Amino acid sequence: MNLNQPAVDKTCVANVGVVISVRGSVVDIVFEERLPPIHSLLHALQGKIAIEVLAQLDAHRLRGIALTPTQGLARGMLVEDTGGSLQAPVGKGILSRMFDVFGNAIDRQEAPVDIQWRTIHHAPPALARRSTKSEMFETGIKVIDVLLPLERGGKAGLFGGAGVGKTVLLTEMIHNMVSQHAGVSIFCGIGERCREGEELYREMKTAGVLENMVMVFGQMNEPPGARFRVGHTALTMAEYFRDDEHRDVLLLVDNIFRFIQAGMEVSGLMGQMPARLGYQPTMGTELSQLEERIANTDSGAITSIQAVYVPADDFTDPAAVHTFSHLSASIVLSRKRASEGLYPAIDPLQSGSKMATPGVVGKRHYALAQEIRRTLAQYAELRDIIAMLGMEQLSTEDHKVVNRARRLERFLTQPFFTTEQFTGLQGKLVSLSDSLDGCERILRDEFTDYPESMFYMIGTIEEAKEKYKAEAKYQVAENHADSTHEA
C-alpha cells in the first residue's frame, strides 16, 4: 500500500526500532537509542504498514496502533521513525477530490498538485482568537432558519434513521453553502460504507457542487486506528481554508458516533480499563480534542453538521450525552413526516437550538418561532380527537388552530436543488425575512380561503398567491368551456 505521505526526515532515518510483539492492530516496539514522542508516525515493511505511537511503556519500549492492516508484520522486524506525525494534504489542489486518512486520492484520478502537508494534531484556537459574537448561519431552508437557527462556527447534530432524507439535507446544505456563502464544504465519512461514499460522490458531481468540496473517508472495513484519525485529517483541511484562505467552511461529519466507537476499539486494544457501558475512560477528552477545533475565529468559521447515531434510542447513553454537550442545535428527522411527504422531514417539536433566543435572533423572530411551535403542539394534541370524532366536534378556535398548523406544515416544506431531477420541481433558496414573513401572515389568518395544497413545496408566500390566481383562472376557463359546450 502506498502511503502518500511526505518524504521521511533524513535526520531521523537512523532511529530504527525492533518489533517485540504484534497483537492485532497493537504493536510493541523497542528503541535502543531514542524513543519517538507520542503521535509519531512509524513505518514498517518499506512503508507498507503505518503505526502511530500512543503510549511510551518505559525508557525504551512504546506501544502503537497500526493504521493499516498488519499482515506480514512479525517479531524482530525493523520499524523506522519518520520524524513526524500523520500528515494531511492542504491547499487549493485538494478541492473536488476524495481522500483517505493518509491523504491518498481515492477517486481514481492523478495525485493532487499544488499542495502542502500539515500534521493532523493541532491545538484548538486560543480563546483570544475566538469570536465572541453569536451569529446566525443562514441555510436558505425555511424550517431550519425559522425554528432551529444554526450558529456560524457552531455544531449541529442531525438525528435520523435510514431513508428519511439525511443525505439529501446534507447535500442541499452543501449546495447552499457554495452558492450563498462562497465557502468550502468538507464531507468526512467516519466508518462509512463504501457504497454510501461512492453514491454521495456521484450525487455531488451531478448536483454540480464538487468544485468547492473535499471528501475524506475512513471506511467501515479499515482498522480502528484509521477510523479514529480520519476526523482529524478532515479538520486539518478545514482549518487551512479557515485560517489561511479566510473562508467559511461547512464541515459535515457522518457519523460522530463511529468516531467514539473507533476510540473505544483502540482503547480496548491498548489494554485500558473500560468505563461505563464499555466506553473508553478517555472518551470525553478525545471527543473534546476533535470538537473544540471546530470554532468561529477572527479569520473565518468552521460550521459543523454532524450525524449522530443514538444507541437503542437511549439519549442517556454516554456517547449521546458527551456529544450533546458540544452541540448548539439538534435537528431530528421524523419517519412519520417523511411518510406524509413533508420534506425536509424535520420534526420541529423534537428539535431545538440554543440560538433561538431574543438576544441572538431578535424579538420578532423569537416570538414568531414560539407561536409556530405552540400552534403545531396544539395541533398534535388535537389530532387524536380529530381521528376519533372528526373535525365537526372541534370548537371554532380549535378549527382555526388546525387550519393554521396544516398550512404552516406545508409552507415549511421546500423543493431542493439537489432533488430537481427526481421531483421535477425547481429548487428554492428562501431568505430568512421571506420565511418569517410567510409564517407571520399564515398565523394572522390571511390565507384561510386558500386550499392547503397551495402552500405545499413552494418557496416564498407570494408563490402561494400566484398558484391560487393560476388555479382561479383555470377554473374560470373550465367553467366557460363547460357552459359553451352545454349551449
N, C-alpha and C positions, 0 to 999 in steps of 0.2 A: 504494500500500500504506500503510495507516495504522499507523505505529509508535507504539504506545500508551505512549510514554514521558512522564515529567513535563514540565511546561512549560519552555521554554528560559529560562535565566538571563538576565534583561534587561540585566545589566551587561556581558554578553559578545556581545550582538547585533551590536555594531559590528565585532567581529572576524570579518572575512569574507576568505576566500581565493579563489584562482582555480585551476581545474584546468589543469595543463600537460601531463598525459599520462594515458591510460587503457589499461592492458594487461590485459584480462580483468578479474579482481577487484582488481588492483593499481592504485591511483590516486595520482599525484604531484600535490601542491598547493603553491602558493606563497602565503605570507602576508607582506605588506609590514610590518605593524605588530608583531604579537606572535605567536610560534609556539606553538600549543597543545601542552601536555605529552603524553607517551606515554600511551596508553589513552584519550585524549579521544575523545568521540563527535562526529562531524561530520555535518551533514545537507545534502543537495543535492536539487534539483528539488522545492522546497517540502516537504521531509521524506520524500519517497518513497524516497530512497536513503540508507542509513546507512553511514558509513565510520568505522572505528576506526584511530586513529593508532598505528602500530607502530614507526616509525623517523623520526628527525629527520636529514635529509641534510646540511643546513648551517644558517646563521642564519635563512634564510627559507623553505627547502623541507622538506617532510615527505613521507613515504610511508605510505599507509594501505591497509587491506584492506577491501573492501566486504562488509558482512554481508547485503546484499540483491543481487539481480541488477542489473547496471549498464546495462541497456538504456536508451538515451536520454541517457546521460551523455556529454558531449563536451568537448573542449578549450575553454577560455575561459569555461566556466560557473562561477557563483559557488557557493561552499561556505561554510556557516555553522557556526561553532564553538558548540556547545551549552553550553559552560562546565562540562561534567562528563563522566563516563564512562558506559558502558552500565549501565542500572539494571534491577533485578528487583523485582517486587511482593512484599511480605511482609505478614503479618497473618493473622488468622483467616479473612478473606474469601477466601483462596486455597484453602482446604480443599475437597476434592471437585471441583476444577476441573482443566482441562488447558490448558497454556500453550506458547507458542513462546519462542524465545530473547529476544525483546523484551518479554515479559510480556503479549502479546496473548492473550486467551482464544480457544482454537481448538475449543471444544466446542459451538459454535452456541448459546451462552447469552449473557445480558447481561454487560457488563463487570463484574468483581467490585467490590464496595464495601467500605468499612472496611479499606483497605489503605494501606501506606506504600511509598515507593520507596527502594531502597538500591543503592549501587554494587556491582557483582559482583566487584570487585577488592579482596580483603581479605588481610591477612597471616594466617598460621596462628596459633593461640593461643600465647601466650607460655609458655615452659617452666614458669614459676611457677604458671600457671593449670591446667596439665595434671595429671590424676590419675595418681599413680604406682602405684596399686593395680591388679593384674590381676584382672579379674572375668570370670566366665563369662556368656555371653549365652545363656539357655535358649530354644530354639526350639520345644520340645514335639514335635520329630521325633526318634525314638529313635536312628537310625543316626548322626545329626549330633551329638546331645548326648553319646552314649556314646563314639564313636570319633573324632569331629572337632569337639571343642568350639569354639564361636566366642567371640571376645573382645568384651566390651562396649566399644564405642569402637574396635574393630579393623576390619580389612578382610579379607574372604574372597573368593577367586576361584572362580568357578563355570565349569568347563570342560566343554563338551558340544556335540555337533552338533545337527542338526535332528531333532525328533521323539523325543528321549529324556527329555523331561519337565522341561526347564529352566524354562519359563514356569510350569508347574504348581507347581514347587518354590518359585519366587519368589512366586507368588500365595498359596501356603499360608503362607509366612513372613510376608507382609503381614497375612494373616488372624490368625495367632497373635500378631503384634506388637500389633495393635489390641486383641485380646481379653485377652491376658496382661499386657502391659506398659503399657497405656493410652497408647501412644505414637503418633507420627505416621509415616507411610510416604511417602517421596518416590520416585517412579519417574522416572528420567532416561534417555530414549532418545536415544543419540548415533548419528546415521547410521542410524536405524531406517527400515524400510519402513513406509509409511503404513498398509498392511494390518495389520501387527503391532500398531501403536499403537491402531488402531480396535478390533481384536479384544480387546486387553488391557483397553481401557476398558469394553467390554461385559461381559467376564468379571468384572471388579472390581465392576461395578454389580450383576450377577446374584448374586455372592458376598456382596454387602452390606457391602463394606469400603471403599467410596468416600468415606464421611463423614470419615474421618481420613486422607485420602490426597491427594497432589498429584502431577500428572503433567506432565512437561516434555519436549518433543520437539524435536529438531533433525533433521529428516527427511533421508533419503538424497539427495533431489533439491535440497537447499538448498546455497548456496555454502559453501566450506570454512570461511570466517570464522565463519558462523553455527554450524556443527557444532563448531567449535573452542571456542566460548564457551558452548554450552548446558550443559555440565557445571558451569561457574562459576555460571550462573544458578540451577541446582538446588541447588548448595551454599550459596548465599546464603540461599535459602529454608530450608534445613536448619539453618543457623546461627541464624536468627531463632528457630525453635522450641526449639533447644538453649539459647541464651543469654538470650532474653527471656522465654520461657514455661517454661523449665527442664523440658522434656520430652525423653524419649529419642526419637531419630529413627532410623528404618531407611531407609538410602539405597540404592536398587537402581539399578545402572548397567548399561545394555546398549547398547553394548559398549565397554569401555575401549580396545580396540584401535583402534576407529574414531575415538576422540579423538586417539590418536597419529597415525593416518592423516591426519586433518584438519590436524594440526600440520605434517605432512610436506608436504602440498599448499601450505599457507600459506608455509612456509619456501622451497619451490621457487619460488613466485610472487614472493616478496620478493627472490629472487636470491641466497640464501645457498648456500654450497658444501655439498653433501650429505656426510654422514659414511658410516659403514659400511652397506652394503646399501641405500643411497639414503635412509636416515633423516636427519632434520634434526639438525644439530650440537647443538641446544639441547633434545633430547628429554628427557634426564634432568631438566633444570631445569623444563621445562614440566609434566612428569608429577608432579614433587615439589610444585610450587606448588599443584596440584589435590589430590593425595593427603594432604599434610601438614595441610590444613584439616579433614580427617576425623579427629576426635580425641575423646578422653574428657576432659572438663574438670570443674571443681568445680561447674558448674551443670547439666550433663547430658552425654549422649554421642550421637555420631553413629556408628552401626554400619553398615558398608557391605558389601554383597554385589555383586560385580562380575562380569559375564560376560566371559570372556577368550577371544578367538579366537587360536589359535596358528597362524601361517602355516606351511602344509605340515607340520604336526605337528612342527616343529623347535623344541624348547624352548631351543635356544641362540640363537634369533633375538633381536636386540637389544630388540624390543618386549616379548617374553615375559620376558627377563632383567630389564629395568628394572621391569616390573610385579611380578614375583615378589619383588623386594627390598622392596616395600611391603606384601605380604600376610602376614597372620598365620595363614591357613588356606587350603588348596586343596581344593575338592570336585570330584572327577572323575566325570562321569556316563558310564556304560557302555552302549553299544548292545546288548551281549550280555546284560546283566542285564535290560534293557528287553524284549528278545525272549523272555526266560524268565518275564516277568510279575512280576519282583521290583521293585516300585515302593516308594519312590523308587529309581531305578536308579543309586544311588551305588556306585562301586567302592571298598570300604574299604581295599584293599591299595594302590591307586594314590593315594588321597587322604591328606592329613595336616594336622596342626595344631600350631602352636607352643605352644598352651595345654595340650596333653596331656602335662603333666609333674606329678610328685608334689607339687611346691610350689604348684601352682595348683589342680588338680582334686582333690588328696588322694591318699593312698597306695592306698586301696581301689579307687577309680575307675581310677587308672593301672594297677594290677596286673590288674584285670579287662579293661581295654581291650587290654593286651598279650597276655593269654591268649586273647581273642577273635581278635585278629589272627593269633596263632600257629596257632590251630585252623583258621581259614579258609585260611591259607597252606599248611598241611599237606594240607588237602582239595584245594586247587588242584593240588598235586603228585601226589596220588593219583588225580586224575580220569583221567589218561592210562592208568593201569593198569586202572582200572575199565572204561574204554571198550574196551580190548583183551581183557582176561581175565575181566572180571566181578567182582562183589563177593565171590564164593566164594573167590577167591585171596588175599584180604586176611587179615592176622593179626587176632586178637581185639582188640588195641589199636587197630589201624587202623580196624576196624569201628566202634569207639566214637568215634573222631575224626570219621569220616564222618557218623555219626548226629548228633553234637553240632553239626557245621558246618551240616548241612542244616536242622536245627531253628533254629539261630541265624539263618541266612539268611532263613528265613521269618518268624521273630519280628521281625527288623529291617525287615520291610515294614510298611506302615501305611496305613489308609484316610484320605484327606484330606477336609477340609471343602469344599474348592473343587471336588472331583470327585464329590460326593454325587449330583448329578443324573444323572451318566453311569454310575456303578458301582452305585448303589442301596445302597451301604454308608455307614453313618453315620460322619462324620469323628471322629478320636480325637486328643486332645491328651494326651500322656503325660509325666508329670513325670520328672525325671532319676532320682529314687530308685526309682520303679517300673520304669524301663528297666533300671537296674543290677541290681535285684533279680531281674528276669526272666532276664537273661543269666547271672547267677551260678547260678541254680537249674538252668538248662539245662546249664551246664558241670559241675554236680555230678551229672548224670545222673538228675535227679528224674523226668524225663518220658520215660524210654525206652519205656514201654508205649504212649505216646500216638502216634497217626499224625502224620506231618509236617503234614498238611493242617490240623490243629488250631491250628497256630501262624501260619498264613498270614492276613494282613490283619486282625490283632487289635490292641488297644491294650495293656493290661497282661496279665501272665501268667495272672491269675485268669480272664480270658476264655477261655483255652485249656481250663481246668478245666471251666468252665460248658459249653463246646461239647462236651467229652468226655462229661460227665454227660448232656447232652441227647441225644447220639448213642447212649449206652448205653441210655437209657430207650426211645429209638426202636427200637433193635434188640430189646430185650425185648418191646416191644409187637408188633413184626413177627413174632417167633418165636411169641408167644402166639396171634396171629391165624392163623398158618400151621398150628399144631398143632390149633386149634379147627376150621379148615377141613378138615383131613385126617380128624379124628374124625367 
